[in-house]
Amino acid sequence: MRMCADRRADAQAYRKRATPIGDPGIDLEGVKLVVLVQPIWASMICTPIRSWLLAHRGQLAGTKLALLAANLGSSPVRLRANYDNEFGEVFRPLAAFAVVDQRLRERECLKSTDDFALALVQAGATLPGLHPQAAKEGG
Ligand SMILES: Cc1cc2nc3c(=O)[nH]c(=O)nc-3n(C[C@H](O)[C@H](O)[C@H](O)COP(=O)(O)O)c2cc1C
């Protein structure tokens, strides 16, 4: 059963389909930065995230977006290229981008998320424990 669902999700992602979602109904008024967190499907934005982005594209036009993805080894460059190809002219360039390969050791994963957090701070986010000055200095 799980395999069928995965195959369907993979095919939908590959074909750049959106999928019906229960929209979380977040009030985006005044939001300056949105962090998207997703598993990589078919080297693409996964379909529920696509649905949400498309449903809110008007509200998100001037908003900074950041993308943190998890995967099992496919190329981060491919995901980035696919994202830019699909959304590069719709949204502002990604303020931060990282892919965490779940097969790697915790330490290597943390390096990716640390770099991502620094990029978020540089994009104006306030993260507990991470001072903007530290971000400027690169750590
Ligand atoms: C439909 C589907 C497509 C996937 N496509 C990819 C892929 O293209 N590249 C990759 O490295 N991992 C791929 N994966 C593995 C997921 O990225 C991995 O399962 C995910 O990071 C872990 O999240 P989960 O625990 O929610 O499955 C895919 C998984 C699914 C279910």
PDBQT file of the ligand as one rigid body, heavy atoms in Angstrom, charges set to zero:
ROOT
HETATM    1  C1  LIG A 201       7.428   9.752  -3.614  1.00  0.00    +0.000 C 
HETATM    2  C2  LIG A 201       8.846   9.843  -3.163  1.00  0.00    +0.000 A 
HETATM    3  C3  LIG A 201       9.812  10.331  -4.040  1.00  0.00    +0.000 A 
HETATM    4  C4  LIG A 201      11.142  10.467  -3.631  1.00  0.00    +0.000 A 
HETATM    5  N1  LIG A 201      12.059  10.985  -4.487  1.00  0.00    +0.000 NA
HETATM    6  C5  LIG A 201      13.338  11.145  -4.044  1.00  0.00    +0.000 A 
HETATM    7  C6  LIG A 201      14.336  11.744  -4.903  1.00  0.00    +0.000 A 
HETATM    8  O1  LIG A 201      14.083  12.116  -6.033  1.00  0.00    +0.000 OA
HETATM    9  N2  LIG A 201      15.586  11.862  -4.403  1.00  0.00    +0.000 N 
HETATM   10  C7  LIG A 201      15.942  11.443  -3.139  1.00  0.00    +0.000 A 
HETATM   11  O2  LIG A 201      17.093  11.576  -2.775  1.00  0.00    +0.000 OA
HETATM   12  N3  LIG A 201      15.014  10.926  -2.297  1.00  0.00    +0.000 NA
HETATM   13  C8  LIG A 201      13.735  10.765  -2.723  1.00  0.00    +0.000 A 
HETATM   14  N4  LIG A 201      12.796  10.235  -1.888  1.00  0.00    +0.000 N 
HETATM   15  C9  LIG A 201      13.197   9.938  -0.518  1.00  0.00    +0.000 C 
HETATM   16  C10 LIG A 201      12.713  11.066   0.391  1.00  0.00    +0.000 C 
HETATM   17  O3  LIG A 201      13.336  12.291   0.110  1.00  0.00    +0.000 OA
HETATM   18  C11 LIG A 201      12.900  10.659   1.830  1.00  0.00    +0.000 C 
HETATM   19  O4  LIG A 201      12.026   9.585   2.049  1.00  0.00    +0.000 OA
HETATM   20  C12 LIG A 201      12.582  11.780   2.737  1.00  0.00    +0.000 C 
HETATM   21  O5  LIG A 201      13.633  12.684   2.777  1.00  0.00    +0.000 OA
HETATM   22  C13 LIG A 201      12.287  11.283   4.135  1.00  0.00    +0.000 C 
HETATM   23  O6  LIG A 201      11.096  11.812   4.483  1.00  0.00    +0.000 OA
HETATM   24  P1  LIG A 201       9.944  10.836   4.950  1.00  0.00    +0.000 P 
HETATM   25  O7  LIG A 201      10.467  10.267   6.247  1.00  0.00    +0.000 OA
HETATM   26  O8  LIG A 201       8.815  11.760   5.117  1.00  0.00    +0.000 OA
HETATM   27  O9  LIG A 201       9.812   9.824   3.865  1.00  0.00    +0.000 OA
HETATM   28  C14 LIG A 201      11.498  10.081  -2.305  1.00  0.00    +0.000 A 
HETATM   29  C15 LIG A 201      10.513   9.570  -1.434  1.00  0.00    +0.000 A 
HETATM   30  C16 LIG A 201       9.218   9.455  -1.857  1.00  0.00    +0.000 A 
HETATM   31  C17 LIG A 201       8.184   8.909  -0.901  1.00  0.00    +0.000 C 
ENDROOT
TORSDOF 0
